[in-house]
């Protein structure tokens, strides 16, 4: 299986996103302004289960190997930008949140395209 390493990494990243999502939600509930950490938490907790689903359907879902890294990287960049902005006042790098958002949207488009492609053979 050519993407075996990537497939395992997707599940690992999903677990880390789940941990960060819960931690960010907890931190947001104790801070003065929960918007940034709340947004980071929401993105992580929305995309972690999606990565688990892509991991589970990897063998049959033709675009999983494209969608998963886009969703994982986009969520990481977007959420890191919000978290760093919350704690440090500055973002990860200029335009990082929009870049992460575009990567997530591209990942979701890859999921949508997968609906029209035949299942993987074998």
C-alpha positions as CSV (number, residue, x, y, z in Angstrom):
1,X,0.0,0.0,0.0
2,X,1.8,3.2,-1.2
3,X,0.3,5.7,1.3
4,X,0.6,3.5,4.4
5,X,2.8,5.9,6.3
6,X,0.6,8.9,5.4
7,X,-2.5,7.0,6.5
8,X,-1.1,6.3,9.9
9,X,0.1,9.9,10.2
10,X,-3.5,11.1,9.5
11,X,-4.8,9.2,12.5
12,X,-2.0,10.5,14.7
13,X,-2.7,14.1,13.6
14,X,-6.4,13.6,14.3
15,X,-5.6,12.6,17.8
16,X,-3.4,15.6,18.4
17,X,-6.1,17.9,16.9
18,X,-8.6,16.4,19.3
19,X,-6.3,17.0,22.3
20,X,-5.6,20.6,21.2
21,X,-9.3,21.2,20.4
22,X,-10.3,20.2,23.9
23,X,-7.5,22.1,25.6
24,X,-8.2,25.3,23.5
25,X,-11.9,25.0,24.5
26,X,-10.9,24.8,28.2
27,X,-8.5,27.7,27.9
28,X,-11.1,29.8,26.1
29,X,-13.6,29.3,28.8
30,X,-11.2,30.7,31.4
31,X,-9.9,33.7,29.5
32,X,-11.2,37.2,29.0
33,X,-11.8,36.9,25.3
34,X,-12.7,33.4,24.1
35,X,-13.1,34.2,20.4
36,X,-9.7,33.2,19.1
37,X,-9.2,30.1,21.1
38,X,-12.8,29.1,20.6
39,X,-12.4,29.4,16.9
40,X,-9.2,27.3,17.0
41,X,-11.0,24.7,19.1
42,X,-13.9,24.5,16.8
43,X,-11.7,24.0,13.7
44,X,-9.7,21.2,15.4
45,X,-12.8,19.5,16.8
46,X,-14.6,19.7,13.5
47,X,-11.6,18.4,11.4
48,X,-10.2,15.7,13.8
49,X,-13.3,13.4,13.3
50,X,-13.1,14.1,9.5
51,X,-9.5,12.8,9.5
52,X,-10.5,9.7,11.4
53,X,-13.2,9.1,8.8
54,X,-10.7,9.6,6.0
55,X,-8.4,7.2,7.7
56,X,-11.2,4.6,8.0
57,X,-12.2,4.9,4.4
58,X,-8.7,5.3,3.0
59,X,-8.7,2.1,0.9
60,X,-12.0,2.9,-0.9
61,X,-11.9,6.7,-1.0
62,X,-9.9,7.8,-4.0
63,X,-9.2,11.3,-2.9
64,X,-8.4,10.6,0.8
65,X,-4.6,11.0,0.2
66,X,-5.2,14.5,-1.2
67,X,-8.0,15.6,1.2
68,X,-6.4,14.5,4.5
69,X,-3.1,16.4,4.3
70,X,-4.9,19.5,3.0
71,X,-7.4,19.4,5.9
72,X,-4.7,18.5,8.4
73,X,-2.2,21.2,7.3
74,X,-4.9,23.8,6.8
75,X,-6.4,23.2,10.3
76,X,-3.0,23.3,11.9
77,X,-2.0,26.6,10.2
78,X,-5.3,28.2,10.9
79,X,-5.6,27.1,14.5
80,X,-1.9,27.9,15.3
81,X,-2.4,31.4,14.0
82,X,-5.4,31.9,16.2
83,X,-3.7,30.4,19.3
84,X,-0.5,32.4,18.8
85,X,-2.6,35.6,18.1
86,X,-4.4,34.9,21.4
87,X,-1.3,34.4,23.5
88,X,1.3,36.6,21.8
89,X,-0.8,39.2,20.1
90,X,0.7,38.5,16.7
91,X,-0.2,35.7,14.2
92,X,1.9,32.8,13.0
93,X,3.0,34.7,9.8
94,X,1.2,37.2,7.6
95,X,-1.9,35.8,5.9
96,X,-1.6,32.5,7.7
97,X,-5.2,32.2,8.8
98,X,-6.5,32.9,5.3
99,X,-4.0,30.4,3.9
100,X,-5.1,27.8,6.4
101,X,-8.7,28.4,5.6
102,X,-8.1,28.1,1.8
103,X,-6.2,24.8,2.5
104,X,-9.2,23.5,4.5
105,X,-11.6,24.5,1.7
106,X,-9.4,22.7,-0.9
107,X,-9.4,19.6,1.3
108,X,-13.2,19.7,1.5
109,X,-13.4,20.2,-2.3
110,X,-11.2,17.1,-2.6
111,X,-13.7,15.2,-0.4
112,X,-16.5,16.4,-2.7
113,X,-14.7,15.4,-5.8
114,X,-14.2,11.9,-4.3
115,X,-17.9,11.4,-4.4
116,X,-17.7,11.3,-8.2
117,X,-14.7,9.0,-8.6
118,X,-14.9,5.2,-8.7
119,X,-13.7,3.3,-5.7
120,X,-10.1,2.2,-5.6
121,X,-9.5,-1.2,-7.1
122,X,-8.4,-4.1,-5.0
